[in-house]
C-alpha cells in the first residue's frame, strides 16, 4: 500500500516537500471541499490519483451549475448529468443541492425526482433556479415539501400552486428566499419555524391576496412588483423588515385614495380587507424600511388604523411618505414612541450629486407627538429643490434644523463636507 493511501477518516502520511498536501487531508474534509465545486468538476477530480476515485461520490453537496459556478446549465445537459450522478453516487447525506438550469422546455417531472432524491438524502440547503430569461415557468403541482432536515430554501423562476408554500412538514426550515416567482395561485405562505424571509420581484394575484403567516419570523424583505400586496399576519418576533411596493401593483381605488370607498361595484377595494394589511403585521419590528410609489394606496389605507410601533428604533422611508403630502410621515412618527433614528431617502441617487443632511435638535424640545428618544434625523436627496424644502419646513415644526453634512459626487466618488 502506498504511503499516500489512507482509510476513510484517517490522515494520510505527511507528503514530502512539494507533495500532495491537499490529498493528505482526511476524507471528511475533502468531501466538503468537493461540495463547493460544480458537480461536473467534482467528478473530474477522480483522475487526479487513485485515492480520489471514490471521493466525489461522498461529496456533501451537489451543484448543478455552469463551469463558472454562477451561470445556468442547459436543461438537457443537466438532465444527463444529474441522472448519472444519482445512480453512481453513494448514499451519503447531502448538505446542499443547487440546481440552476435554463431552456425552452423544462421537464418538470424530472426535476421533482431530483428534489425528492435530495430530500431523501437529508439535504439541509436546497436551491432551485429556473433562468428567468426564458419564457418557461415551472409549476410545482405537488404536495408541500416534507423534510425534517431542510434549513435553507431558495427558489427562482417558479409558479406556485395553492399549497406548495405550506411548510408545516418542514419543522426545521429557517431561511426562505424567493426571487422572480409567481404567487398567482398561492393562497398562503405559512411556517412555524421560519426565521428569515426574502421575496424579490414577487408577482401576486390581481383579484385576491396571498396571506403570510410566519409567527416566528425575525427578518422580512418583501418586494412586490405586480398584483395585490400580500396580507401580513402578526409577527411578534420580528426584528427587521423592509417592504417595497412597486407602481405596477394593482391596489388602487377610483373613488378613494385610501380604500374602503363603500362602492359595491369598485374593483379596487376588496370587501374582506378591513384590518391593516402590511403595517399591522410588521408593527413589532425594531428596524423598518418602507418604500412605495406615489399613490401609496395600501400604506394610506393602513394608516387609517395605524398600529403602534412599540419596539421601533430605526425608521427609513422613501420620498412618497413625505412629498408632497407629509401626513404619512407625521402619522407613523406619532405611533413610534421610542424611535431613535429617522432616515428619509427623498429622490435619492438622481443624476449628478447626492446630498446628505443631518438634523440638529435638542430632544428635550421635541413636541409630545414625537419620540423623546429621537437622536438622529437624516435626509438624503439627489438635489435640494422645492420638494425638499417642503420636507425640511415640516420637520422644522418639530424644532429640527438641518446642515449639509455631505455633498458627494456619484461619478467621481468624492466626498465634500459643508455646513449651512
C-alpha positions as CSV (number, residue, x, y, z in Angstrom):
1,X,0.0,0.0,0.0
2,X,1.4,3.4,-0.9
3,X,2.2,5.9,1.8
4,X,-0.4,8.3,0.4
5,X,-3.3,5.9,0.7
6,X,-5.4,6.1,3.8
7,X,-8.5,4.7,5.2
8,X,-11.6,6.8,5.5
9,X,-11.4,9.3,8.2
10,X,-7.7,8.9,8.7
11,X,-4.9,11.2,7.7
12,X,-2.5,10.1,5.0
13,X,1.2,10.1,5.6
14,X,2.6,13.6,5.6
15,X,3.8,14.3,2.0
16,X,7.3,15.3,1.2
17,X,8.0,18.9,0.5
18,X,6.1,19.9,-2.6
19,X,3.9,16.7,-2.4
20,X,0.1,16.4,-2.5
21,X,-0.8,18.4,0.6
22,X,-4.5,18.6,-0.3
23,X,-4.7,14.8,-0.9
24,X,-3.2,14.2,2.5
25,X,-6.3,15.8,4.2
26,X,-8.9,13.5,5.8
27,X,-11.7,12.2,3.6
28,X,-14.3,14.1,5.5
29,X,-12.6,17.4,4.7
30,X,-12.2,16.5,1.0
31,X,-15.9,15.6,0.8
32,X,-16.7,19.1,2.0
33,X,-14.2,20.7,-0.3
34,X,-15.7,18.9,-3.3
35,X,-19.1,20.2,-2.4
36,X,-18.1,23.7,-3.3
37,X,-17.2,22.7,-6.9
38,X,-19.8,22.4,-9.8
39,X,-20.8,18.8,-9.9
40,X,-19.0,18.1,-13.2
41,X,-15.7,19.4,-11.9
42,X,-16.1,17.5,-8.7
43,X,-16.5,14.2,-10.7
44,X,-13.4,15.1,-12.8
45,X,-11.2,15.0,-9.7
46,X,-11.3,11.2,-9.8
47,X,-8.5,11.3,-12.4
48,X,-6.1,13.0,-10.0
49,X,-5.0,9.9,-8.2
50,X,-6.3,6.5,-7.1
51,X,-7.3,7.9,-3.7
52,X,-9.5,10.5,-5.4
53,X,-11.5,7.9,-7.4
54,X,-14.4,7.5,-4.8
55,X,-14.2,10.9,-3.1
56,X,-16.7,12.7,-5.3
57,X,-19.3,10.0,-4.5
58,X,-19.4,11.2,-0.9
59,X,-19.3,15.0,-1.5
60,X,-21.6,16.8,0.9
61,X,-23.0,19.0,-1.9
62,X,-24.3,18.7,-5.5
63,X,-24.1,21.9,-7.5
64,X,-25.6,21.6,-11.0
65,X,-24.4,24.9,-12.3
66,X,-22.1,26.2,-15.1
67,X,-18.4,25.9,-15.0
68,X,-18.0,29.3,-13.5
69,X,-20.3,28.4,-10.6
70,X,-22.9,31.0,-11.5
71,X,-24.3,30.5,-15.0
72,X,-27.2,28.1,-15.5
73,X,-26.8,24.8,-17.3
74,X,-29.0,23.9,-20.4
75,X,-31.6,21.6,-19.1
76,X,-30.8,18.7,-21.4
77,X,-27.2,18.8,-20.3
78,X,-28.2,19.0,-16.7
79,X,-30.6,16.0,-17.2
80,X,-27.9,13.7,-18.5
81,X,-25.5,14.8,-15.7
82,X,-27.9,14.5,-12.7
83,X,-29.4,11.2,-13.9
84,X,-25.9,9.8,-13.9
85,X,-25.0,11.3,-10.6
86,X,-28.0,9.9,-8.6
87,X,-27.2,6.4,-9.9
88,X,-23.4,6.4,-9.3
89,X,-23.3,8.5,-6.1
90,X,-23.1,6.7,-2.8
91,X,-25.9,7.0,-0.3
92,X,-24.2,9.7,1.7
93,X,-26.2,12.6,3.3
94,X,-26.3,15.9,1.4
95,X,-25.8,19.3,3.0
96,X,-26.5,21.3,-0.2
97,X,-28.3,20.7,-3.5
98,X,-28.2,23.5,-6.0
99,X,-29.9,23.3,-9.4
100,X,-29.6,26.2,-11.9
101,X,-31.0,25.4,-15.3
102,X,-32.3,27.2,-18.4
103,X,-34.1,26.1,-21.6
104,X,-37.2,26.4,-23.7
105,X,-38.6,23.2,-22.3
106,X,-38.2,22.1,-18.7
107,X,-39.0,18.5,-17.7
108,X,-40.9,19.2,-14.5
109,X,-41.4,15.6,-13.6
110,X,-37.7,15.0,-13.8
111,X,-37.0,18.0,-11.6
112,X,-39.4,16.6,-9.0
113,X,-37.5,13.3,-8.9
114,X,-34.2,15.2,-8.3
115,X,-35.7,17.2,-5.5
116,X,-37.1,14.0,-4.0
117,X,-33.6,12.5,-4.2
118,X,-32.1,15.4,-2.3
119,X,-34.8,15.3,0.4
120,X,-34.3,11.6,0.9
121,X,-30.6,12.2,1.4
122,X,-31.3,14.7,4.2
123,X,-30.4,17.9,2.3
124,X,-30.2,20.9,4.5
125,X,-29.9,23.6,1.8
126,X,-31.9,23.4,-1.4
127,X,-31.7,25.9,-4.3
128,X,-33.9,25.6,-7.4
129,X,-33.3,28.2,-10.1
130,X,-35.1,28.3,-13.5
131,X,-33.4,31.0,-15.5
132,X,-35.8,33.9,-15.8
133,X,-34.6,34.9,-19.2
134,X,-36.5,32.0,-20.8
135,X,-40.3,32.1,-21.1
136,X,-40.6,28.7,-19.4
137,X,-42.1,28.7,-15.9
138,X,-42.3,25.6,-13.7
139,X,-45.5,24.8,-11.9
140,X,-44.6,22.5,-9.0
141,X,-48.0,20.8,-8.9
142,X,-47.0,18.6,-6.0
143,X,-47.9,18.4,-2.3
144,X,-45.9,20.6,0.1
145,X,-42.3,19.8,0.7
146,X,-41.7,17.4,3.6
147,X,-38.3,17.3,5.3
148,X,-37.1,17.2,8.9
149,X,-33.6,18.3,7.8
150,X,-34.2,21.3,5.4
151,X,-33.0,24.5,6.9
152,X,-32.5,26.8,3.8
153,X,-34.6,27.0,0.7
154,X,-34.0,29.3,-2.3
155,X,-36.5,29.4,-5.2
156,X,-36.2,31.3,-8.5
157,X,-38.4,31.3,-11.6
158,X,-41.2,29.1,-10.3
159,X,-45.0,29.3,-10.3
160,X,-46.5,28.1,-7.1
161,X,-49.7,26.2,-6.6
162,X,-52.1,26.9,-3.7
163,X,-50.4,24.7,-1.2
164,X,-46.7,24.4,-2.2
165,X,-45.7,27.2,0.2
166,X,-47.2,25.4,3.3
167,X,-44.1,24.4,5.2
168,X,-45.7,22.7,8.1
169,X,-43.9,19.5,7.0
170,X,-40.5,21.2,7.2
171,X,-40.2,21.9,11.0
172,X,-36.5,23.0,10.8
173,X,-36.8,25.4,7.9
174,X,-35.4,28.8,8.9
175,X,-34.3,30.6,5.7
176,X,-36.5,31.1,2.7
177,X,-35.5,33.2,-0.4
178,X,-37.9,33.6,-3.4
179,X,-36.9,35.5,-6.5
180,X,-38.8,36.2,-9.7
181,X,-41.6,33.8,-8.9
182,X,-45.3,33.9,-9.4
183,X,-47.7,33.8,-6.5
184,X,-50.8,34.0,-8.7
185,X,-52.1,30.7,-7.4
186,X,-50.6,30.8,-3.9
187,X,-53.2,31.3,-1.2
188,X,-50.9,31.3,1.7
189,X,-47.2,31.2,2.9
190,X,-47.0,29.6,6.3
191,X,-44.4,28.2,8.6
192,X,-44.0,27.9,12.3
193,X,-40.2,27.6,12.2
194,X,-39.2,30.2,9.5
195,X,-36.9,33.0,10.8
196,X,-35.8,34.9,7.7
197,X,-37.9,35.6,4.5
198,X,-36.8,37.4,1.3
199,X,-39.2,37.9,-1.6
200,X,-37.7,39.8,-4.5
201,X,-39.7,40.8,-7.6
202,X,-42.7,38.9,-6.4
203,X,-45.8,38.7,-8.7
204,X,-49.1,38.3,-6.9
205,X,-52.7,37.6,-7.8
206,X,-54.7,40.6,-9.2
207,X,-58.0,39.7,-7.6
208,X,-57.2,38.1,-4.2
209,X,-54.4,38.3,-1.6
210,X,-51.8,35.8,-0.6
211,X,-51.7,35.6,3.2
212,X,-48.4,35.3,5.0
213,X,-48.5,33.5,8.4
214,X,-45.0,33.4,9.9
215,X,-45.3,33.9,13.7
216,X,-41.6,33.3,14.5
217,X,-40.1,35.4,11.7
218,X,-37.2,37.6,12.7
219,X,-36.4,39.4,9.4
220,X,-38.5,40.2,6.3
221,X,-37.6,41.7,3.0
222,X,-40.7,42.0,0.8
223,X,-40.5,43.3,-2.8
224,X,-43.9,43.4,-4.6
225,X,-43.7,44.2,-8.3
226,X,-47.1,43.1,-9.6
227,X,-50.6,42.2,-8.3
228,X,-52.1,42.9,-4.9
229,X,-49.8,43.2,-1.9
230,X,-50.0,40.2,0.4
231,X,-51.7,40.4,3.8
232,X,-49.1,40.0,6.6
233,X,-50.4,38.4,9.7
234,X,-48.9,39.5,13.0
235,X,-45.2,38.7,13.5
236,X,-44.4,39.2,17.2
237,X,-40.8,38.1,16.9
238,X,-39.9,40.4,14.1
239,X,-36.6,42.4,14.4
240,X,-36.2,44.0,11.0
241,X,-38.4,44.5,8.0
242,X,-38.2,46.1,4.5
243,X,-41.3,46.5,2.3
244,X,-41.2,47.9,-1.2
245,X,-44.5,48.3,-3.1
246,X,-43.9,49.0,-6.8
247,X,-46.0,51.2,-9.1
248,X,-47.3,48.2,-11.1
249,X,-49.2,46.8,-8.1
250,X,-52.9,46.9,-8.8
251,X,-54.0,48.1,-5.3
252,X,-56.0,51.2,-6.1
253,X,-59.5,52.7,-5.9
254,X,-61.1,55.1,-8.4
255,X,-63.2,56.6,-5.7
256,X,-60.8,56.9,-2.7
257,X,-57.1,57.4,-2.1
258,X,-57.0,55.0,0.8
259,X,-59.6,52.3,0.1
260,X,-62.9,51.3,1.7
261,X,-64.9,53.6,-0.6
262,X,-68.1,51.8,0.0
263,X,-69.0,51.4,-3.7
264,X,-70.1,47.8,-4.3
265,X,-69.0,47.9,-7.9
266,X,-65.5,49.1,-7.1
267,X,-62.9,46.7,-8.4
268,X,-60.1,48.2,-6.4
269,X,-61.3,47.7,-2.9
270,X,-61.9,44.1,-1.6
271,X,-64.7,43.8,0.9
272,X,-63.0,41.5,3.4
273,X,-59.9,43.7,3.7
274,X,-60.8,45.6,6.9
275,X,-57.7,45.3,9.1
276,X,-54.2,46.7,8.2
277,X,-52.7,44.5,5.5
278,X,-49.0,45.5,5.9
279,X,-48.3,47.7,8.9
280,X,-50.2,45.5,11.4
281,X,-48.1,42.5,10.6
282,X,-44.7,44.3,11.0
283,X,-45.6,46.6,13.9
284,X,-43.2,44.8,16.3
285,X,-40.1,45.4,14.2
286,X,-37.1,47.3,15.7
287,X,-35.8,48.3,12.3
288,X,-38.2,49.3,9.5
289,X,-37.8,50.4,5.9
290,X,-40.9,51.3,3.9
291,X,-40.9,52.3,0.2
292,X,-43.9,52.9,-2.1
293,X,-44.9,54.6,-5.3
294,X,-46.7,57.9,-5.4
295,X,-50.3,56.5,-4.8
296,X,-49.3,54.8,-1.6
297,X,-52.7,53.1,-1.6
298,X,-52.0,50.2,0.7
299,X,-50.0,52.3,3.2
300,X,-52.5,55.1,3.2
301,X,-55.3,52.6,3.9
302,X,-53.3,51.0,6.7
303,X,-52.6,54.4,8.2
304,X,-56.3,54.9,8.9
305,X,-55.9,52.3,11.6
306,X,-52.2,52.8,12.2
307,X,-50.8,50.4,14.8
308,X,-48.3,51.4,17.5
309,X,-44.7,50.5,16.6
310,X,-43.8,49.9,20.3
311,X,-40.3,48.5,19.6
312,X,-39.3,50.5,16.6
313,X,-35.8,52.1,17.0
314,X,-34.8,52.9,13.3
315,X,-37.2,54.0,10.6
316,X,-36.3,54.7,6.9
317,X,-38.9,56.0,4.4
318,X,-38.8,56.9,0.7
319,X,-40.0,60.2,-0.7
320,X,-43.6,59.3,-1.2
321,X,-44.1,59.2,2.6
322,X,-43.4,62.9,2.8
323,X,-43.6,64.5,-0.7
324,X,-45.9,66.2,-1.5
325,X,-48.1,65.1,1.4
326,X,-46.3,64.7,4.8
327,X,-49.3,63.2,6.6
328,X,-48.0,59.7,6.2
329,X,-44.7,60.6,7.9
330,X,-46.5,62.5,10.6
331,X,-48.8,59.6,11.4
332,X,-46.1,56.9,11.6
333,X,-43.9,59.2,13.8
334,X,-46.8,59.7,16.2
335,X,-47.2,56.0,16.5
336,X,-43.5,55.3,17.1
337,X,-42.9,56.2,20.8
338,X,-39.3,55.0,21.2
339,X,-37.9,55.6,17.7
340,X,-34.2,56.8,17.8
341,X,-33.3,57.2,14.1
342,X,-35.2,58.6,11.2
343,X,-33.9,58.4,7.6
344,X,-35.7,60.0,4.6
345,X,-34.5,58.9,1.2
346,X,-36.0,61.7,-1.0
347,X,-35.4,61.3,-4.7
348,X,-32.1,59.7,-3.8
349,X,-29.4,58.9,-6.3
350,X,-30.6,61.1,-9.1
351,X,-28.2,62.4,-11.8
352,X,-25.4,64.5,-10.6
353,X,-24.7,64.5,-6.8
354,X,-26.2,63.2,-3.6
355,X,-26.8,65.4,-0.7
356,X,-26.9,64.2,2.9
357,X,-28.3,66.4,5.6
358,X,-28.2,65.7,9.3
359,X,-30.8,67.1,11.6
360,X,-29.7,69.2,14.6
361,X,-32.1,69.4,17.5
362,X,-32.5,69.1,21.3
363,X,-34.6,66.1,22.1
364,X,-36.0,67.9,25.1
365,X,-37.5,70.5,22.8
366,X,-39.4,68.0,20.6
367,X,-43.2,68.2,20.8
368,X,-45.0,65.4,22.7
369,X,-46.1,63.8,19.4
370,X,-42.5,62.9,18.6
371,X,-40.4,60.3,20.4
372,X,-38.3,61.8,23.1
373,X,-35.7,59.1,22.3
374,X,-35.1,60.5,18.8
375,X,-31.3,61.0,18.4
376,X,-30.7,61.3,14.7
377,X,-32.6,62.6,11.7
378,X,-31.1,62.2,8.2
379,X,-32.3,63.3,4.8
380,X,-30.7,62.2,1.6
381,X,-31.7,63.5,-1.8
382,X,-30.4,64.0,-5.3
383,X,-30.7,67.7,-5.1
384,X,-32.3,70.4,-2.9
385,X,-35.4,71.7,-4.7
386,X,-38.8,72.9,-3.7
387,X,-40.0,69.4,-2.7
388,X,-37.1,69.0,-0.3
389,X,-37.7,72.5,1.2
390,X,-41.3,71.4,2.0
391,X,-40.0,68.4,3.9
392,X,-37.5,70.5,5.8
393,X,-40.2,73.0,6.7
394,X,-42.4,70.2,8.0
395,X,-39.6,68.9,10.2
396,X,-38.7,72.4,11.4
397,X,-42.1,72.4,13.1
398,X,-40.6,69.7,15.4
399,X,-37.6,72.0,16.2
400,X,-35.4,70.0,13.8
401,X,-33.0,72.1,11.7
402,X,-30.5,70.7,9.2
403,X,-27.0,71.2,7.9
404,X,-25.4,69.8,4.8
405,X,-23.0,67.2,6.2
406,X,-22.0,65.6,2.9
407,X,-22.0,66.6,-0.7
408,X,-21.0,63.5,-2.7
409,X,-20.2,63.1,-6.4
410,X,-21.5,59.7,-7.6
411,X,-19.3,59.7,-10.7
412,X,-16.0,60.7,-9.0
413,X,-16.8,59.1,-5.6
414,X,-15.6,62.2,-3.9
415,X,-16.9,63.5,-0.6
416,X,-17.1,67.1,0.4
417,X,-18.4,68.4,3.8
418,X,-20.0,71.7,4.3
419,X,-22.5,73.4,6.6
420,X,-25.2,75.9,6.1
